[in-house]
Amino acid sequence: MLSTAATCAVTRIRLSDSQSGYRALRGEVVAAIDARGDRYEYETDFIVRASQRGYRIAEVAVPTIYGPPSHFREIADSWRVARVLWSHRAAAFRS
């Protein structure tokens, strides 16, 4: 997905799906990261801010179980994710 590729480019972290609904987070990380957003941009903002603060982000494979269709709206939600990544662009190119 394009949003995952863009998130990986900004954070320099390899992710297979930045919009996955599954997260395992330490309480200290949740308290330290002030992510913003209402929909899919929240996950992107959280990942970018966590990577900027030096937190380790790892993936664990989970089985894919298809159920109801995704709520991801291709145009509107991709635009939301792009705006978040754009807002973090300066930090992405500093290091």
Secondary structure, 3 states (H helix, E strand, C coil): CHHHHHHHHHHCCCCCCCCCCCCCCCHHHHHHCCCCCCCHHHHHHHHHHHHHCCCCCCCCCCCCCCCCCCCCCHHHHHHHHHHHHHHCHHHHHHC
